[in-house]
Amino acid sequence: MAKRLLIVLTLILLAFMFWDVAGNYVEKTALEALPGRYVAQGPDELGAPNLVTAVVVTYRGLDTLGEVTVLFLSAIAVGLLLTLGGGTDAAEPPKRASEIVETAVEYLFPIVILLGVYIFANGHLTPGGGFQGGAVIASATLLLFLSLPQSRLRHGLLSATESLSGFGYVVIGVLGIALAGGFLDNRVLPLGEYGRLFSAGAIPVIYTFIGLKVGTELSAVLERFKGNAP
Amino acid sequence: MDPMAWLTLLVCVAILVGALAAVSLDNIVSAVIAAGLTSLFASVSYVILSAPDVAMTEASIGSGLSTAIFLYAINRTRRQEHDPDE
């Protein structure tokens, strides 16, 4: 009975909290001070047409570095736990996928990888960026595992790519302190012509590093979960 | 209402139905698929709200990779679940 009462009380409190948000909702007609500054001066200051990227990579670059670190740590934890739990057992060989799936994946795999690279290389121009591109690359790996369950990734190459990308990201961030306005400032490279692929300073370079890192990490996590990893 | 509002309403109802199905379905694999569908409809709603960056992340990670990881994990735990009883 007391438990029921607590549940009802919690629901009433929650309703009370959200009533204020929902009841007195007024649509904003102008941006607040900080977003307004980003929108007004972001394109001139950082040279990136996609403002989301400018905020994510440069204005809030430290948060992005934190996100990359969190993903890195969880990938390590997954690798460690699944290896400790005897993840290398290959009791029965997995079933082969149908021929339709195998043939389709054969054609789709390079295209999906290319789409992932496009998304992170154009992160400063079009929607998307390092995380999205990396996730698309990992989806390509997932397709590969679905069609050929026995396939394995080259772990040496993956770890080398991942470590070098993480290292390069931090190196560019530190270069920002020395050459430009601060840690992770994108103006260590010239801003270039607005709207071109090679523009917006270090943003495309940073997003390429993030894309490679996220893509390799998520692929490695997928392979750990799939089992029979080396 | 204009067509866009109807589309938004449809997507919101689909999110709710998917989420309820994910909670209430007994078959755990179906529940995971329902959760993936919920993410997919959520990503559509992000596109409608003109947030394509978030929609991309939600579509690839929320409905693609995490569903696959859940399915792999279910596949691996079930095998061990049966062993001690026998």
Boltz contact constraints between the chains, C-beta under 6 A:
constraints:
  - contact:
      token1: [A, 52]
      token2: [B, 53]
      max_distance: 6.0
  - contact:
      token1: [A, 127]
      token2: [B, 52]
      max_distance: 6.0
  - contact:
      token1: [A, 127]
      token2: [B, 53]
      max_distance: 6.0
  - contact:
      token1: [A, 128]
      token2: [B, 56]
      max_distance: 6.0
  - contact:
      token1: [A, 131]
      token2: [B, 57]
      max_distance: 6.0
  - contact:
      token1: [A, 132]
      token2: [B, 56]
      max_distance: 6.0
  - contact:
      token1: [A, 132]
      token2: [B, 57]
      max_distance: 6.0
  - contact:
      token1: [A, 135]
      token2: [B, 60]
      max_distance: 6.0
  - contact:
      token1: [A, 135]
      token2: [B, 61]
      max_distance: 6.0
  - contact:
      token1: [A, 136]
      token2: [B, 60]
      max_distance: 6.0
  - contact:
      token1: [A, 138]
      token2: [B, 65]
      max_distance: 6.0
  - contact:
      token1: [A, 139]
      token2: [B, 60]
      max_distance: 6.0
  - contact:
      token1: [A, 139]
      token2: [B, 64]
      max_distance: 6.0
  - contact:
      token1: [A, 142]
      token2: [B, 68]
      max_distance: 6.0
  - contact:
      token1: [A, 225]
      token2: [B, 69]
      max_distance: 6.0
  - contact:
      token1: [A, 225]
      token2: [B, 72]
      max_distance: 6.0
  - contact:
      token1: [A, 226]
      token2: [B, 72]
      max_distance: 6.0
